[in-house]
C-alpha cells in the first residue's frame, strides 16, 4: 500500500501543484525503502560528515539560515543537546564560527 515518489509527483502534477527544482552538485538522493538501502544511506551520511566535517541536514541550522529562528533560539536549541557534537555544531553556528 505504499506510494512511490513518482506516484506522488504525478498526483501533484495532475493537480497543477508540482514545483520542480533541479538539484545541482552536492545533492544526493538516498532511497531508504529497504533495510539494506537504509544502511547504505546511513553509511554515506556518516562518511561525508566525518570526512568533510559538516553536519548533514541540521534542522535548527536550516531554520536559522532561513530566518525562522533567531540567534537566541539557536543557542537554546544547542544547549538542549549539551556537549554532544551536534550541540557543539549549533553553538559554532550561533557564535559565527561556521561560514557559508
KOLKE-632270 format. One record per residue (C-alpha): x, y, z; residue number from 1. Coordinates in Angstrom, 2 decimals, decimal comma. Layout:
BEGIN
> X | Y | Z | NUM .
...
This chain:
BEGIN
> 0,00 | 0,00 | 0,00 | 1 .
> 2,94 | 2,38 | -0,07 | 2 .
> 3,16 | 5,13 | -2,67 | 3 .
> 6,28 | 5,58 | -4,74 | 4 .
> 7,69 | 9,10 | -5,04 | 5 .
> 6,87 | 9,07 | -8,76 | 6 .
> 3,21 | 8,40 | -7,91 | 7 .
> 3,17 | 11,39 | -5,56 | 8 .
> 4,85 | 13,55 | -8,21 | 9 .
> 2,18 | 12,53 | -10,74 | 10 .
> -0,58 | 13,42 | -8,25 | 11 .
> 0,89 | 16,90 | -7,70 | 12 .
> 1,42 | 17,31 | -11,45 | 13 .
> -2,22 | 16,39 | -12,17 | 14 .
> -3,38 | 18,97 | -9,60 | 15 .
> -1,02 | 21,61 | -11,10 | 16 .
> 0,72 | 21,80 | -7,70 | 17 .
> 4,10 | 20,38 | -8,69 | 18 .
> 7,01 | 22,76 | -8,12 | 19 .
> 10,18 | 21,24 | -9,56 | 20 .
> 13,71 | 22,30 | -8,75 | 21 .
> 16,75 | 20,64 | -10,25 | 22 .
> 19,29 | 19,57 | -7,66 | 23 .
> 22,82 | 20,57 | -8,55 | 24 .
> 26,20 | 19,41 | -7,37 | 25 .
> 26,41 | 18,49 | -3,73 | 26 .
> 22,95 | 16,90 | -3,54 | 27 .
> 22,25 | 13,20 | -3,27 | 28 .
> 19,00 | 11,26 | -3,41 | 29 .
> 19,11 | 8,35 | -0,98 | 30 .
> 16,40 | 5,72 | -1,30 | 31 .
> 15,76 | 4,18 | 2,10 | 32 .
> 12,89 | 1,85 | 1,24 | 33 .
> 14,69 | -1,32 | 2,34 | 34 .
> 16,88 | -2,19 | 5,30 | 35 .
> 19,93 | -2,54 | 3,04 | 36 .
> 19,34 | 0,85 | 1,40 | 37 .
> 18,78 | 2,45 | 4,83 | 38 .
> 22,14 | 1,07 | 5,99 | 39 .
> 23,76 | 2,34 | 2,78 | 40 .
> 22,29 | 5,82 | 3,34 | 41 .
> 23,43 | 5,84 | 6,97 | 42 .
> 26,96 | 4,88 | 5,94 | 43 .
> 27,02 | 7,54 | 3,21 | 44 .
> 25,93 | 10,30 | 5,63 | 45 .
> 28,39 | 9,15 | 8,29 | 46 .
> 31,32 | 9,14 | 5,85 | 47 .
> 30,50 | 12,57 | 4,42 | 48 .
> 30,08 | 14,09 | 7,89 | 49 .
> 33,35 | 12,63 | 9,17 | 50 .
> 35,48 | 13,36 | 6,11 | 51 .
> 34,13 | 16,82 | 5,36 | 52 .
> 33,50 | 17,87 | 8,96 | 53 .
> 29,95 | 19,02 | 8,25 | 54 .
> 26,53 | 18,16 | 9,62 | 55 .
> 24,05 | 16,98 | 7,03 | 56 .
> 20,56 | 18,40 | 7,41 | 57 .
> 20,63 | 20,01 | 10,86 | 58 .
> 17,05 | 21,31 | 11,24 | 59 .
> 17,99 | 24,12 | 13,64 | 60 .
> 20,77 | 25,26 | 11,33 | 61 .
> 18,38 | 25,32 | 8,39 | 62 .
> 15,83 | 27,27 | 10,45 | 63 .
> 18,49 | 29,80 | 11,48 | 64 .
> 19,80 | 30,30 | 7,94 | 65 .
> 16,26 | 30,87 | 6,67 | 66 .
> 15,44 | 33,34 | 9,46 | 67 .
> 12,81 | 31,10 | 11,05 | 68 .
> 14,63 | 31,23 | 14,39 | 69 .
> 16,99 | 33,87 | 15,73 | 70 .
> 20,43 | 33,50 | 17,33 | 71 .
> 18,98 | 33,26 | 20,84 | 72 .
> 16,66 | 30,42 | 19,82 | 73 .
> 19,58 | 28,66 | 18,13 | 74 .
> 21,62 | 28,87 | 21,36 | 75 .
> 18,69 | 27,49 | 23,36 | 76 .
> 18,44 | 24,57 | 20,94 | 77 .
> 22,19 | 23,98 | 21,11 | 78 .
> 22,10 | 23,83 | 24,91 | 79 .
> 19,41 | 21,13 | 24,78 | 80 .
> 21,97 | 18,86 | 23,14 | 81 .
> 24,63 | 19,63 | 25,73 | 82 .
> 28,24 | 18,95 | 24,81 | 83 .
> 27,32 | 16,47 | 22,09 | 84 .
> 28,91 | 17,01 | 18,66 | 85 .
> 25,52 | 18,22 | 17,39 | 86 .
> 25,12 | 20,74 | 20,23 | 87 .
> 28,68 | 21,97 | 19,66 | 88 .
> 27,92 | 22,35 | 15,95 | 89 .
> 24,89 | 24,52 | 16,66 | 90 .
> 26,90 | 26,66 | 19,08 | 91 .
> 29,57 | 27,22 | 16,43 | 92 .
> 26,88 | 28,49 | 14,08 | 93 .
> 25,45 | 30,80 | 16,75 | 94 .
> 28,93 | 32,16 | 17,50 | 95 .
> 29,59 | 32,80 | 13,81 | 96 .
> 32,39 | 30,22 | 13,66 | 97 .
> 30,92 | 28,41 | 10,65 | 98 .
> 30,97 | 30,34 | 7,40 | 99 .
> 28,80 | 29,75 | 4,36 | 100 .
